[in-house]
Amino acid sequence: MLALADKGWQQALRDDPHFLPGLNVHAGQVTYQAVADAFGLESSDPARVVAAN
């Protein structure tokens, strides 16, 4: 929680890959496989999505 508060969510996710599974959707891209499967969508790698922003 402190990392998220101190760094902001994007930097915290870049710095600590353990946060990445908590990201479901960002910038119109589904980043969690189970969510993508439930809606019949393709998923994107969360690390790439966060790194691009």
Long-range contacts (C-beta under 8 A, 24 or more apart in sequence): 10-50, 10-53, 13-46, 13-50, 14-50, 14-51, 17-47, 20-46, 20-47, 20-50, 21-46, 23-49, 23-50, 26-50, 26-53, 27-53
